[in-house]
Amino acid sequence: MSEPLRKLEFLIGKWKGRAENQFDEKGVIDGTFECTHDPGEKFIAMMGESRTNGKASAPCTHISHVGP
């Protein structure tokens, strides 16, 4: 594993959060996301979803690559 990714290793796992009346939204925003080393150890993939007042928004996926 490259040194830059080693510093981000704490992100690997499942996360969730909650915000109220933020980001130009009224009500409660619940968010969940998971970070993994897919498709390999030189990558960190983040897949997540947000819900506003129980209604799902579009899911998001982001993959970062570090190294040659």
C-alpha positions as CSV (number, residue, x, y, z in Angstrom):
1,M,0.0,0.0,0.0
2,S,1.3,3.5,-0.9
3,E,2.1,6.0,1.9
4,P,-0.6,8.5,0.8
5,L,-3.3,5.8,1.1
6,R,-1.9,4.5,4.4
7,K,-2.8,7.9,5.9
8,L,-6.4,7.4,4.8
9,E,-6.8,3.9,6.0
10,F,-9.0,5.1,8.9
11,L,-11.7,5.8,6.3
12,I,-12.2,2.1,5.4
13,G,-15.5,0.9,6.8
14,K,-19.1,2.0,7.1
15,W,-20.1,5.6,8.1
16,K,-23.3,7.4,8.8
17,G,-24.3,10.9,9.6
18,R,-27.3,13.2,10.1
19,A,-27.9,16.9,9.4
20,E,-30.9,19.1,10.0
21,N,-31.9,22.1,7.8
22,Q,-28.6,22.2,6.0
23,F,-27.4,22.3,2.4
24,D,-30.6,24.2,1.3
25,E,-32.7,21.3,2.4
26,K,-35.5,21.5,5.0
27,G,-35.8,18.7,7.4
28,V,-33.4,15.8,8.3
29,I,-30.8,14.5,6.0
30,D,-29.5,11.0,6.8
31,G,-26.4,9.9,5.0
32,T,-24.6,6.5,4.8
33,F,-21.5,5.6,3.0
34,E,-18.9,2.8,2.9
35,C,-15.2,3.0,1.9
36,T,-13.4,0.0,0.6
37,H,-10.2,-0.9,-1.3
38,D,-12.1,-1.9,-4.5
39,P,-10.8,-2.7,-7.1
40,G,-7.4,-3.0,-5.3
41,E,-5.2,-1.7,-2.6
42,K,-4.1,1.3,-4.6
43,F,-7.7,2.5,-4.6
44,I,-10.3,3.8,-2.1
45,A,-13.9,3.5,-3.3
46,M,-16.7,5.4,-1.6
47,M,-20.3,4.4,-2.2
48,G,-23.0,6.4,-0.4
49,E,-26.6,7.5,-0.3
50,S,-28.5,10.3,1.3
51,R,-32.2,10.5,2.4
52,T,-34.1,13.7,3.1
53,N,-37.1,13.2,5.4
54,G,-36.9,9.4,4.5
55,K,-36.9,9.9,0.7
56,A,-33.8,8.6,-1.1
57,S,-31.7,10.8,-3.3
58,A,-29.5,9.5,-6.1
59,P,-26.7,7.2,-4.8
60,C,-23.1,8.3,-5.4
61,T,-19.9,6.5,-6.0
62,H,-16.3,7.9,-6.0
63,I,-13.1,6.1,-6.6
64,S,-9.6,7.6,-5.8
65,H,-6.4,6.2,-7.1
66,V,-2.9,6.9,-5.6
67,G,0.3,5.8,-7.2
68,P,1.7,4.9,-10.6
